[in-house]
């Protein structure tokens, strides 16, 4: 088999693998109806990253006219694809740990160097010729050439960013472990082990991609291209396994004959907390009830549910699990029922006959009358005014 045939097979196989993985991530449901929206978001980001690589492979073939021509040193397209892939894979995996951190603003912040280098490189190429370089002796002689200099700096920036991403991921992993510190070890690692393996697998393929910009020899490029095929196939297996684990944990919870099942949008941390003994959850719910009865913080319109875990001194996932197991409600719905119940008590008191509905709503923790009326009707099956007139 000649080098030309091997070259075409490598790129065709890798492109097919990327597109197949993208289709699986987007359209295959794995039979899991109750899926956390965060995981769906992560799937879409991973699918987008995979699609970008497939497009990059196709563009590579067409621009080189299907001929076996190796990439040059510090190739800008290679660095751009590698940087974009590493960014998207890192944040899509962090998303599984910490949804609050993986925001669009932070993703754009980390993408800023790539955007700036791309604009600078495009502008430099309009003024100066970008010379392809296949030997380090030539590269040294052209290092003062603006396009070559920008390519080199971008390559260095990508190496630094890869280290930053690794540190960022490990920090979030440590945060996850600390939040679930009291959970059994085997349950804590249900998600952590899989996601950690996926991250280091993605980091490894990122280094392989980086080597394309440092080793401009065609046999090496063909080898790395075949590795892409293996990587995306392995990543598809990872996500299928992760989804299967998520479903199996739900099954284990149902087999425990819990009074209430987890909400459909529960993430893996909440599911893991549902696996803990009932005594722990009952004790925590009693602490929550005692705090609400004594302090009644929900009557303050500025009360935020996000402040509750810190006030109680509990992991937010364990807190929501304790409320869910005891009441079958989310923390938000539980607080809502307390507010509606308090307002109903106020409406029944004779001394409040002259108070307006708006005043009652605000005294019960609602910031607007419309929100209060809507939720009162939903829970009490009547309006506040009609409820008051019945007494």
C-alpha positions, 0 to 999 in steps of 0.5 A: 500500500503506497503512502497516497492510499494510506493518507486517504484512508487515514483521513477518510476513516478519521472524518467518518469517525468524527461525524459518526460520534457527532451524530451519536452525541446529538441524536442518540438518547441512550434510552434515557428519558429523564436526562439532566439538562446540563448533561444535554448541554455538555453533549451538544458542546462535545458534538460541536467540538467533534464536528469542528475536527471533522470539518478541519480534516475535510478542509485539510484534504481539499486544500491540499488537493487530496495529495499526501503533503505534510503540515509545516512547522507551527501550522496555524490551522493545526494549532487553531483546531487543537486549541478549539478542541481542548477548550470545548472538551475541557469546559464540557467536562467541567460542566459535569462538575460545576454548571455555574463555572462553565458559563458562556462568558468564561468560555469566551474569555478562554477563547480570546487568545485564539480569536486575537491570534486569528485576527492578527494572523489574517491581517499579517497574511494580507501584508506579508507572505506566509512561508511554509516551513518544513525544517527547523533551520528554515523556521529559525531564519523566518522567525522575524517574519510576522506571520511566522512569528504569530504562528510560533507565539500562538503555538506557545500560547496553546501549550500554556493554555493546555497547562491552565486547562489541566489545572482548572479541571483538577481544581474543579475535581477537588471541589467536587470531592470536597462537596461529597466528602461524606459520601461513600467512596464507591459512590463518589467515583461513579462519575468522577472516575469516568470524567477524569479518564475522559479528560486525560484522554482528551488531553492526550489527543491534544498533545498528539495534535500539538505534535503535528505542528512540531513534527512535519513528517507525513508518516507521523501525520497519518499515525496521528490521524488514525489516533483521532479515529480511536479517540472519538470512538473511545469518547463515544463509549465513555459518554454511553457508559456515563449515561448508562451509569446515570440510568443505573443509579436511578434504578438503584434508587427506585429499588430502595423504595424511596418515598419519592424519586429524584426530580427528572432534572437531578444531576449525578451528585443529587442521585448519589446523595439519594443513595445515602441512608435515610437517617442522614437525610431525615436529620438534615431535613429536621435541621432545615425545618427547625431553621425555617420555623425559627427564623422564617427567612422565606418571608423576606422577598430578598431571600435566596435559596442559593444562600440556604446551603451555606446557612445550614452548613450542608452540601447543596446536593445533600440539602435538595436530596433531604427535602426531596426525600421528605416532601417529594418537592424541590427546595424552591417548591418547598419554600413556595408552599411555605410562603403560600401557606403563610399568606393563607394564614394571614388572609384568614385573620380578621385583623388583616381584613383591611390589608391589601392583597399586595401587602399580604403578598409582600409580607409572605416573601413575594416580590410581585403581586402577579407572581403571588396570585399565579402561584396561589391559584396553582396551589390553592385552586382559587384566587387570594380574594376568593379565598379571603371572601370564603371566611 
